[in-house]
Amino acid sequence: MAEAQRKQEFQECLEGFGDPRETWNWRKGTPDYVSLFSLTHQDVPQLLDLARLWVERKDWPDDKEDMTVYAPIHAWRALAQLQAMEAVPVLLEMTVAMDKTHDDWHLEEFPDAFGMIGAEAIPALTDFSKDNQQGLYARICAAHGLCEVAQRHEHTRGRVVAILSQQLEQYDHNDETFNAFLICYLLDLRAVESAEVIERAFAADCVDITIGGNWNNIRFELGVEGLGLVPEKLTRQRKNLFDWNSSSVPGLPEQIPIQETNPHQQKKNLRQKRKVQRQNRKKARRR
């Protein structure tokens, strides 16, 4: 009875918490759900039930001004701030349903949630991202979660880089989009030690270059010369945001021509472009 009452209290509070699109800084602790609602680990089961409603409930109000629909989002954010390991399998299960409906909330928020939960999430994220029976973007979400764990918890970096590199070694069996996102996450982790497997994936022409650029872009950002494995025709490929002759990039301010910037600024520009391109690719799957 007490648990049911507590769940009802959570639901009422979270339903009135407002539009989650106005509180993107939850990743940095603002709002601090744990403090605001005096949450403890005992509250995890009730929060999990609320989070599941996002994919289970079908009778949400049609009124766009009604914020009750967003209670599950606040619930999974609270679980992340609580570092509730129990949330990992639940969120991964939710990605399956969300991926099928092109619901991109899981791509936007679940990787951060996994990162906040920490090292304990690594085994489940690894198994899920390896499972080619799962949807492509659900697997990408799990791989991104691994990257977020490593970025938030430095002691896990080597372990995560090894996992992502091992998955990339299967480049000839992976989807080209999946390979491209794996490479992006390795770049986020500055994984110079993974340069060879990255180059081999490009040499086999198994990478979608519209997501992170061609091998020349990648090796420049990693700061490596490479082994010369990639055919010249592939190193000269340029598409979309990675055409350095473009004067500007949608969604970014006017870019300084690459030849006029120092190496540090060049790499910073490249990271900005890669980030926007990844976001655009995720959004494009809706079309």
N, C-alpha and C positions, 0 to 999 in steps of 0.2 A: 504494500500500500504506500509506503514511504517513497519507494522508487518511482511509482507511478505519479505521485504528487510532485516529486522533484522533476521528472520529465516534463510534466505539464507546466511547471514554473519556468523551466528552460525554454520551452517552446513559446510561451507567452512573451518572455523577455527578448528572445531572439527575433520573433516575428515583428517586434516593435523597434528593432535596432536600426532599421533603415536600409537604404540601397547600398549594397556592398561595393558598388562601383565608385562610391565616394570615400572608401576607406582602404585604398590600395596599400597603405603603409602598415597594414597588419603584419606584413612580413618582417617589419622592423619593430613590432611590438606596440603599434598604435593603430587601432585600440588594443589595449591589453585585456583580452577576454578573461584571462585567469584571475586577474585582480578584480575586475569589474563584477564578476559573478562568483567570486570566492571559490573557484573551481579546485577540485582535488582529483586524484586518480579514481576515487570512488564514483565520480560523475561520468566516467568514460562510457559505460554501457548506455546511459541515457543520451549522451551526445552522439554516439554511433547510430542509435535508432533514428535520431533527428536527421543526421547526415544522409542516411539511406533514403529518406523520403524524397530526395531530389530525383531519384530514378524510379522509385516505387509508386509514389503518389501520382494519380492522373487527374484529380479533380481540383486543381488549383484555381483560385478565383480568376476570372477573365479581366477584371479591372486592373489596368496597368499602374494605377496609383496604389494598389494594395501591395504592401511590402511583405506579407506573410510568406510568399513564395520563396523569399531569400533566407528564411531561417536555417535551412540545411547548409547554406554556404557559410554562415557565421558559425555553425556547429563544427564543420570540418576545420575551419580556421582555429577554433578553440582547441580542438584535438591536437592540431599541429603545435600550438603554443604549449600545450601540456606535455608534448613529446610522448604521446600515447602510441606505443608500438602496436597496440591492438587495432589502430586505425589503418595500418598499412594494407593488410589483406582486404579490408572493406573498401578502401579507396581504389585499390587495383581492380576489384570486382566491379566497382562502379564505372571505371574507365571503359570496360567492355561495352556496357549499355550506352554510355555517352559517346563513344567513338562511332557506334552504329548510327546515331542520330546527328552526328557532326556537332555535338555540344562541346564547344571549346573551353568551357570552364575548367575541365580537367587538364588541358594543355597549359592554361594560364596559371593555375593555382596549385595543382597537385604536386608538381616537382618541388615547389617551395615547401609544401607541407612535409614531403618526404625528407627534404634537406634539414628541416627543423627537428624532425624526429631523430635523425642521426644514424650512427653506424649500425644499429640494430636492424635498420630497414634494408641493409645491403643484400642479404641473402634472398629475400622475397623479390626485391626489385631485379636482381640478377636473373633469377629463374623466369620471371615474367617477361623481361625484355628478350630473353633467349627463345621464348616460346613462339614459333612462327605460326601457331594456330590462332594466336591472338591478332586483333586488328593492328594495322601498321602504325597508326598514330597512338594507339594505346601502348604499344611497345616503345615508341619514341618517347612517350610521357615517362615511362619507367626508366629508360636510359637517361633522360634528362634529370630524373630524380636522383640517379646515382651521381651525376655531375654535381648537383646541388649539395648532396651529402658531403662530397669531397671539398667543395668550396667553403662550406660552413665548418667542416671538421677536418683540419689540415692533416691530422694523423691518419686519415683514411685515404689520402690522395693516391699513394702508390697502389693500394689495393684496387681502387676504382679504376685507375688508368690501366691496370693489368686486365681487369674485367672488360672494359670497353675495347681494348686492343684485341683481346681474344675473340670478341664478337666480330670485330672488323676483319679478322683473319679469314672469316667465312664470306668474304666479300663476293665471291663468285656464286654463292648461294643466297645471299641477302638481296633484298630489294635495293635498288640504287638510291632511293630516297633515304632508306634506313642507314645505308653506308654514309651518306652525306651528313646526316645528323650526328652519327657517331663521331665523325671527323670534327664536326663543329664543337662537340662537347670535349673532345681531346684538345682542341685548340683553346677552349675556355680554361682548361687545366694546364696549359703551357706544356703539353706532353711531348717534349722533344724526343724522348725515348721511344715514341711511337712513330717517328717519322718514316721508318722503312716500311712498315705495314701500310701506312697511309699512302706512300708513294706506289706501292704495289697495287693497291686498289685502283688508283688513278691509271696506272700502266695497263691494267686489265680493262679499262674503260667501264668500270662498275660503279661510278659515282655520278650522281646528278649534280652537275656543276652550277645549276641555277640556285642552289641553296647556300653554298659556302664558297663558290669560286672554283677555278681550275687549280692544277698542281702548282703553277707559278705563284698564285695568290697564297696558297697554303704554305709552301716552303719559305716564302718571304716572311710570313707572319711567324713561323716557327724559328726562323733564323738559321736554316740549314741549306746546304748546297744540293743535297740529294744524291742519288746513286746513278742518275742518268737513265733510269728505266722507262720514263714516260716518253712516248714518241712525240716528236716535235709538233705534229698536227694537233695533238691533244693539249700540249702546253700553250698553244696559241689560241685555244678556244676562249671566247669571251661572250657572256650573255648578261643581259639585264643590268643589274647594279654593278657588275664587275667589269663593265666596259669603261676603262679609265679615260676614254675620250669624251664621255658624257660630262656636261658642264654642271649638272646637278642631279640629285637623287630624290625621288618622291619621299616625303616624310623626314628629310634631313635638310639642314641649312646648306647654302652654297658651299661646295667643297673646294678647297685649294688644290690646284693641279698637283698631281703626285710628284712631278719632277721638282716642284718648288718647295717641298716640305722636307723636314729632316726625317731620318728613319723612324724615330719614335712616333712622330706625327703620322707618318705613312701607315704604320701598323695600327695606330688608333683609328684612323679613317677606315681602314679595312675592317676592323672589328665592328665599327658602327654600321658599315654597309652590310656586313654579314648578319648582324643582329636583325636589321630591318628586313633583309631578304628572307630570313628564317620565319619571321612573323608573317610576312606576306604570303609565304608558301603555305603556312598553316591555315590562313584565312582563305586562300584560294581553293582549298579542298571543298568549301561549301558550294562552289559554283558548278 
